[in-house]
Amino acid sequence: MQTAALESPRAHILLVEKNRGALALLETMLCWKGYRVTTAADGLEGLEKFRLGQFNLILTNLSTSRISGWELGRIVKSSPSSVPVALITGLDFGTRPDHSPFDAIIAEPLPFDELECMVNSLIECRNGGAAPVNSVETAPFEEGRL
């Protein structure tokens, strides 16, 4: 898959997902809402695109091939970039692990309007804004939360 965009994208999102059906669906939904979306079918491809591009947010699945979503998040967070990384997963983590490389863990399944709210919140917070988050499950992690 390649980059899809509307004329005036709201933000540029790197979407890393191994399931091609889920990747296409999320890409379509995000593009429909005005985001510019670059896709990657595995973690290594996502890492390569991250290193070559300028992104406002990375959304990844945990079990991507070649490099896991966890490892991708760890590499991105150890780079000079301040791009937020969110994990989209159906796994129940309970409380956030102390060593998590993610700014947020977004639980599946979730309504698209909640995903859009989370995406906006992560992007705005990274750009100096303070967008409210509607639910604890999709809130960016802070000390004492989750």
NORDA-V436007 format. One record per residue. RES is the residue in three letters. SS is DSSP state (h for helix, s for strand, l for the rest). PSI is psi as a letter, one per 20 degrees, with the letter a starting at -180 (999 if undefined). OMEGA is omega in whole degrees, 0 to 359 (999 if undefined). Layout:
res:RES ss:SS psi:PSI omega:OMEGA
res:RES ss:SS psi:PSI omega:OMEGA
This chain:
res:MET ss:l psi:q omega:181
res:GLN ss:l psi:a omega:180
res:THR ss:l psi:p omega:176
res:ALA ss:s psi:q omega:183
res:ALA ss:l psi:q omega:169
res:LEU ss:l psi:r omega:184
res:GLU ss:l psi:g omega:181
res:SER ss:l psi:n omega:184
res:PRO ss:l psi:q omega:177
res:ARG ss:l psi:g omega:181
res:ALA ss:l psi:r omega:180
res:HIS ss:s psi:o omega:184
res:ILE ss:s psi:p omega:171
res:LEU ss:s psi:p omega:183
res:LEU ss:s psi:o omega:182
res:VAL ss:s psi:o omega:185
res:GLU ss:l psi:p omega:181
res:LYS ss:l psi:h omega:180
res:ASN ss:l psi:o omega:185
res:ARG ss:h psi:h omega:178
res:GLY ss:h psi:g omega:178
res:ALA ss:h psi:h omega:179
res:LEU ss:h psi:g omega:180
res:ALA ss:h psi:g omega:181
res:LEU ss:h psi:g omega:180
res:LEU ss:h psi:g omega:178
res:GLU ss:h psi:g omega:180
res:THR ss:h psi:g omega:181
res:MET ss:h psi:g omega:181
res:LEU ss:h psi:g omega:177
res:CYS ss:h psi:h omega:179
res:TRP ss:h psi:h omega:178
res:LYS ss:l psi:j omega:173
res:GLY ss:l psi:j omega:177
res:TYR ss:l psi:q omega:169
res:ARG ss:s psi:p omega:186
res:VAL ss:s psi:p omega:170
res:THR ss:s psi:p omega:184
res:THR ss:s psi:q omega:174
res:ALA ss:s psi:p omega:183
res:ALA ss:l psi:i omega:176
res:ASP ss:l psi:r omega:185
res:GLY ss:h psi:h omega:180
res:LEU ss:h psi:g omega:176
res:GLU ss:h psi:g omega:177
res:GLY ss:h psi:g omega:179
res:LEU ss:h psi:g omega:178
res:GLU ss:h psi:g omega:180
res:LYS ss:h psi:h omega:176
res:PHE ss:h psi:g omega:182
res:ARG ss:h psi:h omega:182
res:LEU ss:h psi:i omega:188
res:GLY ss:l psi:r omega:176
res:GLN ss:l psi:o omega:184
res:PHE ss:l psi:q omega:175
res:ASN ss:l psi:i omega:182
res:LEU ss:s psi:q omega:172
res:ILE ss:s psi:p omega:173
res:LEU ss:s psi:p omega:182
res:THR ss:s psi:q omega:172
res:ASN ss:s psi:q omega:182
res:LEU ss:l psi:g omega:189
res:SER ss:l psi:l omega:174
res:THR ss:l psi:q omega:182
res:SER ss:l psi:r omega:181
res:ARG ss:l psi:g omega:171
res:ILE ss:l psi:p omega:181
res:SER ss:l psi:r omega:175
res:GLY ss:h psi:h omega:178
res:TRP ss:h psi:g omega:180
res:GLU ss:h psi:g omega:176
res:LEU ss:h psi:g omega:178
res:GLY ss:h psi:g omega:179
res:ARG ss:h psi:g omega:180
res:ILE ss:h psi:g omega:180
res:VAL ss:h psi:g omega:182
res:LYS ss:h psi:h omega:178
res:SER ss:l psi:i omega:179
res:SER ss:l psi:r omega:177
res:PRO ss:l psi:i omega:181
res:SER ss:l psi:q omega:176
res:SER ss:l psi:j omega:181
res:VAL ss:l psi:p omega:177
res:PRO ss:s psi:q omega:179
res:VAL ss:s psi:p omega:178
res:ALA ss:s psi:p omega:178
res:LEU ss:s psi:p omega:173
res:ILE ss:s psi:o omega:186
res:THR ss:s psi:q omega:173
res:GLY ss:l psi:i omega:179
res:LEU ss:l psi:q omega:178
res:ASP ss:l psi:o omega:180
res:PHE ss:l psi:i omega:185
res:GLY ss:l psi:d omega:175
res:THR ss:l psi:q omega:182
res:ARG ss:l psi:p omega:175
res:PRO ss:l psi:q omega:181
res:ASP ss:l psi:h omega:185
res:HIS ss:l psi:j omega:182
res:SER ss:l psi:p omega:177
res:PRO ss:l psi:j omega:187
res:PHE ss:l psi:q omega:174
res:ASP ss:l psi:h omega:179
res:ALA ss:s psi:q omega:170
res:ILE ss:s psi:o omega:183
res:ILE ss:s psi:o omega:183
res:ALA ss:s psi:p omega:174
res:GLU ss:l psi:q omega:350
res:PRO ss:l psi:q omega:178
res:LEU ss:l psi:q omega:176
res:PRO ss:l psi:q omega:183
res:PHE ss:h psi:h omega:180
res:ASP ss:h psi:h omega:176
res:GLU ss:h psi:h omega:177
res:LEU ss:h psi:g omega:180
res:GLU ss:h psi:g omega:178
res:CYS ss:h psi:g omega:180
res:MET ss:h psi:g omega:179
res:VAL ss:h psi:g omega:179
res:ASN ss:h psi:g omega:181
res:SER ss:h psi:g omega:181
res:LEU ss:h psi:g omega:181
res:ILE ss:h psi:g omega:181
res:GLU ss:h psi:h omega:179
res:CYS ss:h psi:h omega:180
res:ARG ss:h psi:h omega:180
res:ASN ss:l psi:j omega:175
res:GLY ss:l psi:i omega:179
res:GLY ss:l psi:r omega:178
res:ALA ss:l psi:m omega:181
res:ALA ss:l psi:p omega:178
res:PRO ss:l psi:q omega:177
res:VAL ss:l psi:p omega:187
res:ASN ss:l psi:h omega:184
res:SER ss:l psi:q omega:180
res:VAL ss:h psi:h omega:183
res:GLU ss:h psi:h omega:183
res:THR ss:h psi:j omega:182
res:ALA ss:l psi:q omega:173
res:PRO ss:l psi:q omega:183
res:PHE ss:l psi:p omega:174
res:GLU ss:l psi:r omega:176
res:GLU ss:l psi:p omega:177
res:GLY ss:l psi:i omega:178
res:ARG ss:l psi:q omega:179
res:LEU ss:l psi:999 omega:999
